[in-house]
Amino acid sequence: MIVLNLTCSGGHHFEGWFASADAFTEQSEAALVVCPTCNNAEIMRLPVAPMVRRRAAEITPSSSSRDSAERALVQQTLVQQTLARLAADADDVGDRFAEEARRIHYHEIPERSIRGQATLHETHALLEEGIVVLPLPAKKEDLN
């Protein structure tokens, strides 16, 4: 059993539990995987960090739920700060994102960090070409 982080083309994030990655692909292609928020069947997997098993001696029993909540808040803050820093350092190419990513990947222009918008279809095409992209939700101020 695997747990996948998923997003729909409407930007809603959710988890899905599947027997395997192939099971997700089969169900997704058959439009059996839908967003629980908007019922959208255009679903995409989000990148996840690998799970690293530690030796039993390194694993300590979890402390109170308060400590867990504090750790989660610190982690969330660090992620938000890192994403904000990456966004600030990247050139905003708007809806030309897929085109610019390809030009950089194929060494047609100098390498640089970019950010912008791409459709679900464009994102899938980039990934199929071996161009690594990281889909992120838009900031509220960017939606206005």
Steps between C-alpha positions, in 0.01 A plus 500: 500500500635845408377847585530761225469875528269612221363822354222571256519753218289728724788516751347289779749276682413163652638153577417177325574145616577245228627144474787623281608786274369298205162470673485879528587540131236249391230653720593853398490418128156345551386825674439306822714738705319828562557802720295472820446878498388570143454153345760585230657194333814681373731375774878533524747349746703744707866436583568350842813464706634146527443315823826404666486223758716548804646235725273402787745646755464845341122498520361647818141483612305806389460769763181681583260612229589859590864437406384340174281800420788739572734299275240500224461878529877552484525272194213679328662837568834380361335367185312827448817705551697280260230522232479877541877531463502279189214699345674831574820379332325366188408690185123515453436392140121489537316272260821445297622259771493180289675669207771654721554175692557315171740766371702476821493119502621478140772764565351751256527774764710534818384299802309694764222448754156575360144498624172541320180327401449184297193296425468145625564376144815716467628378838450135404676559166798661676528208743480248213790682330707461817471865597464519877234745617347555840132594494412738781175665597476866403530762772176683582640832379587344162137396445365856514 
